[in-house]
Amino acid sequence: MDSHNHSHRRQEAQSTDMELRILVVGSSGPSQFSLTNSILGREEFSKEVTSIVQSRKNLGDLAGTRVAVVNGPNLYGKHLSRTKMKTEMKRLSCTIMASNEGSQPKRRRKNSMEEPPYLSGDAEFRVLLFGRSGRSQFSLANSILGTDVFNDELCHITESQRHRSEAFGRKLAVVNTPNLSEYEASQKELRRVFKLSVCMSSPGPYVVLFAFDLNNISPSAASILELVTKHFGDSILNHMMVVVCHEEEKEDSALEEKVKTNRDFRELIEKCGRRYHLFNERKARRDEKVSRQLLEKMDDMVRENGCRFYSNHQYQEAEERIQKEERFMMKGRKKEMLTKRKELESRYTGEGLEKELESRYTGEGLEKELLQFETRIRVENRAKAERKISEVLGFTLTAVDYAAAVGKGAALGALCGAVVGFEGMVVGAAVGAVVGGGIGGAVSAAWGYLTNTAAQMNRR
């Protein structure tokens, strides 16, 4: 009898740990969603939903067995190019792997605050924070960084700010943008905010958070999100999570029911792959667990995105130009660094053997001081380069529009430039790109292409 009970308990334990993973792909969105609803036994996808922009995982129960249903986008959709299809296949793979990790919750939670495998060496976990509530954004940033970089008296900021820290087993960098609702009427100021935030979060953020207050969920939140996607591209939604900030004492389950009945909220999270998090600002001030829970969700989203940060042609252009500016600045500070080395060498030589032995013991030797000085110089150069490039960075084209516009004029320009030789061909192509940019309605971006080409020629 005891043996029978033991066997029965073991089977029960196995059934609770087992997870049936189902991958649903096809050429018809509505048919996929109807099938998923049937498997889950609930209406996870409403009849109004006809397509999804990225793979999505939903959990349920089927005949007493835990089920994870992963839906892929329409594989025959016109919007899905060969490159995007490959990307989506990788994301599907990561989503399934994440489901596999989910079947071992105790082990994953234990290791969740160690440095994520996609971060190595000096890599930073970059977070880009948007919103329409200054105070909530500040509280959220403080919680992620594990330190109070924004005080309680601060109501708003006028430009994007980046703060760094080491917490929760990783190096963190949070770029906090101003309250975007204050800039809706001024496209010029909005572009300034976005350009600086791109340069500060370059080469790209792992996570993008869109924060707002629980009691301020309105249609304007969707309009703010549209401003972000207009400048950064729709693909940024794949890396975005909605964070609802509050100070309620109610349980999260009760609050979830409250927000889910809000139509504006449902539409908002639908665009972000149904990713959202209820963030209790009051609890976060006294309990580190609140921050850890948010970071765990952020890590899960990064895994679903193939462990890659968000990037597009804007970020790629920004990073390339920032690095060039850094190299230029470093050349200009070589004399300063040489002077500092001589100063330190003279100081250590003059203080005698006793000081040298002491410095070796405490680790404050010559090489360490030099390394600290060089690190400070590089950090300063990077910050200056980011701000300088943000002032000249152009954001008027999507990657597809840019390639098409440049392509139309570049070929003709190259033919004209061939008359004066190879260098002339480069100039001709660049001028042609400006013409092509004009055709495509993107003179600003094409002009940036021309200035970059000219700068490269001057360095030869």
N, C-alpha and C positions, 0 to 999 in steps of 0.2 A: 504493500500500500504506500509506504514511504517512498519507494522507488518510483512508483507511478506518479505521485505528487511532485517529486523532484523533476521528473521528465516533463510534466505538464508545465511547471513553473519555468523551466528552461526554454520550452517552446514559446511561452508567453514573452519572455525576455527577448528572444530572437525576433519575434514578430514586432515588438515595439522598436527595435533597432533597425529593422529592414525598411527599405524605401524602394518603391517601384518607380523607376524613372522612365517617363514616356516623352519622346521627341515627336512633335507634330509639325510637319512641313508640307507645303503644297502650293498650288497655283491660285487658290481662292481663299481670301481672308475670312469672309463670313462663314464658309464651310468649316474652316479650321476652328474658329471661335465656337461654333455650334457643337462641334465634336468635343472640344475642351470642356464646355459647360456640362455636357452629358457625362463625361468622365468624372468631373469634380462634384457633380450632383448639385450644382448651384450656378447662378448666372454671373459668372466672373466677367464675361464680356457682354455688354448690352447690345441690342440689335443695331444701335446707331453707330457702333464701332465697325468700320469696314477694313481698316488696315492698322498695322503697327510699324513704327520706324526702326525698332530693334527687337532682338529676342527677349522674351519675358518668361519668367518662371513663376508658377502658381502651385501652392501646396493644398492637398486635400486628403480625403479618406475614401478608400474604395474597398468595400466588404471587409472593413477592419484593418486594412493595410494602408500605411502612409504612402501617398502618391505625390510625385513631383512631375508636373506637366510643363514642358518647355515648348513654347510656341515660337517658331521662326517667322520672319516676314514673308510676304508673297515672293517666291523665288523667280516668278516670271513677270514681276512688275517692271514697268518701263523705267522706274526710278532706280532700279538695282543694276548697276554696271558690273562688269566682271570683277573689278577691283573691290567694289563694295560687297559683292557676293563672297569673295574670299575673306574679307574682314568679318562679315557676318558669320561665316562658318567657324572662324576662330572664336568669335564671341559665344557661339552656341556650345563649342567645346568647353570653354571656360565656365559657362553657366552650368553645364552638366557636371564638371569637376567640382564646382562650388556646391552642387547638390550632394555630391559624394562626401565632401567635407562635412556637410550639414548632418550626415548620419552619425557623426562622432562629435556631438556638441561639447562634451566635457573636455576632450583633448584640445579642441580648437579654442575654447574660451581660455584655457590655461596659457596657450601660447600667443593669444591674439595681440597682446601688448608688447611682444618682442618686435624687433625691427622686421617689417614685412620683407618677403623675399625679393620683391621688385625694387626695393631700395638697397643700394650697395655703396659702401665707402662713405663719401661725403654727400651723397644724394639727399636732397630735401624732399619732404612730403609737402608739396605745394597745394594750397587751398585758396580758391578764389571765391570771395564772399560778396554776393549781391543782395539787395533787399530794398524795402521801402519803410524801414523803421530803424533809425540810428541807434537807439538804446539797445534794442534786441540784438542788433548786429554786434555791438560792442561786447555785450554779455556773452554772446556765442563765440566771438574771437578769443576772449579771455579764457573761456572754458577749454577750447581746443589747444591753446598755447600753454595752458596750465599755469598762467600767471596773469596778474591784472595790468595789462598794458594800457587799458582804457579805464579811467576813473568814473565813478557814478555820476559826477556832476556834468560830464561831457554829453551834449545833446546831439551834435552833428559834426561832420568833418566836411571840408570843402574840396578835398581831392583824395585820390586813392592813397592808402598808406600800407606799408608792408612791415610786419613784425615777425621776428624769429625767436625760436626757443628750442630747447631740448627737453622733451617730455614724452611720457608713455612709450619709452624705448625707441624714439626716433627724433630726427631733426625736423622741425616744423617751420614752415613759412606761410603765414596767412596774409593775403592781400585783401584788405577791406575797402570797398568802394563807398562813396557817399550815398545818401538816400536818393535813389534814382527818381523818385516821384517829384523831387525838386527840380529836375533837369528835363522833364518831358517837353517843356515848351521851347527849350533852347537846344537845337541840334548841334550847334557849334560847341557848346559846353559839354554836351553829352559825348561827342567824339573825343574831346580832350580827356574826359574821365576814362573812357574805354581804352584809348591809346596808351595812357599811362599804366592802366591795370594790366594790359597785355605785356608791356615791357617789364613790369615788376614781377609778373608770374611766368615770364619766359624761362625755358623753352615751352612751357605749357603746364597747366594745373592738372593734378591727378583727380581732384574733386572740385566741383563747382556747387556751392550752396546758395539757395535762394530762400532768404529768411523773411518772415513777416509775423505780425502779432496775431494771436488767436482771435482777438476781438476786432480785427481789422481785415477780414477776408472779404474782398470786394472785386467787382469786375476790373478795377484798375490794376489789380495784381497781374492779370493776364496781359494787360497792355504793357506793363513793365517788362514782362517776360518777352514780349514781341520785340521790344527795343533791344534786348540782349541778343536774341537770335538774329535780328536784322544785321547787327554789326559783327557777330561772332560766327554766324552760320547755324543751321538747324542741328548739325552734328553735335553741338555742345550739349544738347539735351541728353545725349547718351551718358554724359558725365555729371549730370545735374541731379541734386536731391533737394526736395522742398523741406524746409525746417519751419515748423510752427512753434513759435516761442510763447511761453505763458508762465504764469505764477500761480496757477490753480492748485488747490490741495486735493482735487478729485483724482481718482485713479485714471491711468492712461486709457483704459478700456472705455470708460464713460466719456472721456474727451474725444476719443476716436469716433464714437457714435455721433457726437455733436458735430465734428468737422465733416464727417462723411455725408451728412444730410445737406451740407452747403454745396450748391451746384457749382459755384465759382471754384471752390476747392477741388471738386472732382475733376473739372475740366483742366485745372492746373496740373494736378498730379498725373493725369492721363498723358499729358504731353511729356512728362518726365519719367515715363515708364513705370508709373505708380509707385515711385520711390518717395517716401516722406518719413519724417521723424518728429515726434513730439518732444520738445526740449523745455524742461522745467527750469527756468532761470533761478528760481529761489533754491531749489534742491542742489543745483549745480554749484552754488556758492559754498555749500557745506559738505557735499558728497562727491568725491572724485569718480564714483561709479557712473554718474550721469554722463560725464565726458567720455569715459571708456565705452559706454554703450553706443554713443554717437560715432566714435572712431571705429568700432567694430562694423557698424553699418557702412561706413565709408570704405573700409577695407573690402567688404563684400562687393561693393559696387565696382571698385577698381579691378577686382578679379574678374567680374563679369565683362569688363571692357578689355580683357586680355592683358591685364597688368600694365597697361600703357597710359601715359598722360595724354590729355587732349592737345591736338596740334592741327593747324591748317596753314594756308599760305601766309596769313598775317603773322602768325607766330614764327614761322620759318624765316620770313623776311626780317622780322624784328631781331631774332636771335643772331642771325648772320651779321646784321649791321652792328649790333651791340658788341659782338666779339671783335669785329674790325676796329671799332672805336676803342675798346679796351686795349688792344694791341698798340694802337697809336698812342694812347695815354701812357702806357707802360714804357714806351720808348722815351717819352718826354720826362719820365721820372727816374730814368737810369742814374743820372747824376746824383739825385737825392738819395737813392738807395746805396750808391757807392760811398757817398759821404757818411751815411749812417754806419756802414760796415767798418770804415776806417775809424770812426768814433768809438765804436764798440771794441774793436781790436785794440785800440790804444788804451781804453779804459781797463780792459782785462789784463793787458800786458803790464800796465803800470801798477796794478794792485797786488802784484806778486803772487807767489806760489800758494800762500795761505788762502787768498780769495779764489784762486783757480780750483783748489781742492774743494773748498766750500761750495762753489758753484756746481761742481760735478756731483756733489752729494745731494744738493737740493734740486738739481735738474734745471737750474736757471743759468745755464751756460751760454756762451756766445752764440752757438748755432740756434739754440732755442729762441733767444731774443731776436735774432735775425729773422727766423721763421715767423714769429709773431708780428714783426714789423712789416714783412712782405705780405702777410695775410691781410693786415689792416689796409695796406696800400691797394691790394686787389679788391677788397670789399668797397673801398672808396671809389675806385675806378669803375667798378661795376655799377654802382648806384648813380654816378655821374653819367655814365654811358647810357643807362636806361632812360634817364630823364631827358637827355639830349636827343636820343633817337625817337622818343615818344612825341617830340615836337615836330618831327619831319616825316613821321610814318603816315602812309596813306591808307585809308580804308574806304574805298569806293567801289571795289569789285569783289565778286566771289571768285574762287579759284578758276571755275569753268569760264566765267565771263572774261577774266584776265587773260587766260590762255588763248581764247578765241579772238579777243581784241588785238592782242600782241601779234598773234599769228598772221592775221590779215595784212598787217602793214610791214611786218619784219621781213617777209620774203621779198617784197618789192624793194624795200630799203637795202637789203643785202645785194640784190642785183645791181642797183645803182651804185652801191659802194664798191663793187668789184672793180670798177674802173680805176680806183686809186690804190689798189692792193689790199693786203690782209687787214691792216689797221683800219683802212677805209671801209672795209666790209663790216667790221664791228660797229663803227659809227653809223654806217648806212642802216644796219639792222636795228640799231637803237632808235634812229630817227624814224625808221619805218614803224617801229613799235609805237612811237608817239602818234603817228598817223592812224595806226590800227586802233590805238586806245581812243582816239577821237571818234573813230567810226563806232566803237563800242560804247561810247558815252563815258569814258574813263580816262580823261586826260591826266588827272592827278596821279593815278597809279602808274600810268605809262611814263609820266615825267620822272617818277621815282626810279623806274627802270633805266631811263636815260642817264640820270645823274649817277647811279651806281656804276654803269658801264664806263662813263667818263672818268670816274674816280679810279677805277681799276686800270684804265689806260695811263693815267697820270703816274701811277705807282710803278709802271714798267720801266 
